[in-house]
Amino acid sequence: RNLAGANAKDQFADAVLHALRSKGWNCSVEYATRGTRRVRSVSWNERAMVFDRKPRIAGKNIDVIVLQTASSKSVQELLEDKNAYVACGEVKGGIDPAGADEHWKTAHSALERIRMTFGLQTPALFFAGAAIETSMAREIVAQLRSNRLTYAANLTKPQQARDLANWLVSL
């Protein structure tokens, strides 16, 4: 499970890097460990996207966070500043259809915690999953229509992953 999730985040990070490069924007990439592909953060144009962080203000891990970095604060300081948050999202890479609902329940709970943490100042929220079944697709669409979710993508559909990445880097 951890490998599938890590691979999904790598795929997602690749889509973001491609979106930045296609716009001709310079970016800096920090890897989790020297010599690995695991992206820890990407920075560009007064934005930073960080992966798998547990801000104290949220109390739990958030898969992807996009921060406004215009201030002189460090990323660690920005993670504790609600005003710095631009977007947050959950990325679930499991492809087993039987487990799709469980991935969505986990992501849904995480997104709900983010909503509770931020209240009226909730950043844009997104979900990207590799296995999306009909019942969860209905819930996702309902959340998109009610603006509880701002964006959603199926990671097994390359165009959807690209569209999500382009949206995120344009925020």
N, C-alpha and C positions, 0 to 999 in steps of 0.2 A: 504493500500500500504506500509506504513512504517513497519508494522508488517511482511509482506511477505519479504521485503528487509532485515529486521533484522534477520529473521529466516534463510534466505539464507546465510547470513554472518556467523551465528552461525554454520550452516551445513558446510560451507567452512572452518571455523576455526577448527571444529572438525576433518575434513579431514587432515588439516595441522598438528594438534597435533598427530593424529594417524600416519602420515608419519614420524614425528620426533621420536615418541616412537618405531615404528617398526625398525628404524635404531639404536635404543639404545642411542639416543642423549638426553642429558639433556636439558630442556628448562624451561624458566620461563614465566608465564602467568600473565598478568595484566587484571583484569576485570573492566568494566566501573563503576560498583557500587558494593560494597561489597554485597555478597549473590546472585548475578545474574549470568547468564551464558554468558552475553554479553562480549565477549573478546575484549579488547581495544588494546592489543599488545601481541606478542609472541616473545621471544628472544632465540637465540641459536647460537653457534659457530660463533661469530662475525657477526651475522645477527639479524635484528629486523624486524618483520612484524607488521605494524600498520594499524589500521582500521579507516576509516572515519575521515581523517585529511584534514585540509585546509592549506597547506603550503603557506606562503606569495609569494614564487616564482611562484606558479601556480595560485594563486588568487581564486581558486575554490576547492571544496571538491574532494578528490580522495578516492575511496572506499578502496583500498588495496595498500600499499606501502611496498616494501622490501628494507631495508637499510643495507649498509655495516657499521658495528659498531666497526671496528678495532681501531679507534681513541678514544681519551678520551672525545670526545664531547658527550653531551646529545642528546637524540632522538630529542628534539626540535631544537637543533642547527643543527643536521644532516638533518632535514627536509628542512633547508634553504641552504644546500650544494649540488649542483647538482651532484658533484662527488660521493656522498654517495649513490645515487639511483641505485639499482640493477634491480628492476622490479616495475611496476605499473599495476593495473588492475581494472576493473569494474566488480562488481558482481550484477546481477539483478535477483531477486527471484520471480517476478510475474509469475504465471503459466497460466494466461488467454491467449490463443492463439491470441485473438483479440487485446491484448495490447502488444504482443511480439515485433512488429515493433517499437512501441514507446519506449520500453525499449532499443532496439538496437540503435535507433536514439540518445537517451540520452547518452548511453555508448559510441557510436561512437563520439559524440561531445566532451565528456570528454577525450577520448583517443586522439582526434585531438588536444585539448588544451595542453595535455601533450607533444605531438610531437612538437608543436609550442614553448612551454616553453624550451624544451631541445635541439631542433635543431639536430645537428649532434651527440650529446651525449645522444640521447634518450635511456632510459633504456628499457629492455625487456618489452613488453606490452602484456597483456592477457585480455580475456573476458570470464566470466562464467555466463551463463544464464539458467534459469529454463524453459523458453519457447523459443524455437528456431524454427521459421517457415522457409519454403523453401526459400523465397526471401531473408531473412536475412542470412540464411545459405550460400547462394551463395556469398553474400558480405563478410561474414566472411572467407570463403575459399579463395576468391580472395585476401583478406588482408593477410592471412597466406602465400599464394603462393608468394606474392610480398614482404614479410617480414615486412609489416606494423604492423602486429600482430605476436607475437612469439608463442602464445599458445591460445587455446580456448577449452572450455568444456561445455557440457550440464549437469547442476547440477542434472537433473532427471536420469542421467545415472551414477550410483555409481562408475563404473570403470573409467569414464572420470574425475570425481571429484577427485578420488584417484590419477590418473595419473598427473593431474594438481598439486595437493598438493606435490607429490613426486618430480616433476620437480622444483617447487618453493623452496623446502627445500634443493635441491641439487645445486642450483645456487651458 
